[in-house]
Amino acid sequence: MKKAHRKIFSGAVLCGAALFTLYGASRVAERAENAALPAALTDTDTEIPVIVLDAGHGEST
């Protein structure tokens, strides 16, 4: 029974650390002018769209 409690506790700690990291990354990105941030953490109203052009050398297919 101790292993089950240990796994639940360690999972909760790991999840909390991940959420804290994502929150910190979003706060840092808000303060930086041209910060890179995953699209899942942004909204479409404030972000400028980025267009990626392929050189067309046939290596990307």
C-alpha positions in Angstrom: 0.0 0.0 0.0 2.9 2.3 0.6 4.0 2.0 -3.1 0.6 3.2 -4.2 0.7 6.3 -2.0 4.3 7.0 -3.1 3.3 6.8 -6.8 0.3 9.1 -6.3 2.4 11.6 -4.4 5.3 11.6 -6.8 2.9 12.0 -9.7 1.3 15.0 -8.0 4.6 16.6 -7.4 5.7 16.0 -11.0 2.5 17.5 -12.3 2.8 20.5 -10.0 6.4 21.1 -11.2 5.3 20.9 -14.9 2.5 23.4 -14.3 4.8 25.7 -12.4 7.3 25.5 -15.3 4.7 26.3 -17.9 3.4 29.2 -15.9 6.9 30.6 -15.5 7.6 30.3 -19.2 4.5 32.2 -20.0 5.4 35.0 -17.6 8.9 35.3 -19.1 7.5 35.3 -22.6 5.0 38.1 -21.7 7.9 40.3 -20.6 10.2 39.6 -23.6 9.5 41.4 -26.8 10.2 38.6 -29.3 10.0 35.5 -27.1 9.3 32.0 -28.4 6.4 30.4 -26.8 4.4 27.2 -27.8 1.2 27.9 -29.7 -0.8 26.1 -27.0 0.1 28.8 -24.5 -0.9 31.7 -26.7 -4.1 33.1 -28.0 -4.7 34.1 -31.6 -5.7 37.7 -30.8 -2.3 38.9 -29.6 0.2 36.7 -31.6 1.5 37.7 -35.0 1.3 34.9 -37.6 4.7 33.4 -38.7 5.0 32.1 -42.3 7.7 29.5 -42.8 9.0 29.3 -46.4 10.5 26.1 -47.8 13.5 26.5 -50.1 12.1 23.7 -52.3 15.3 21.7 -52.8 13.3 18.4 -52.5 14.9 17.4 -49.2 11.8 18.2 -47.1 9.6 15.6 -48.9 
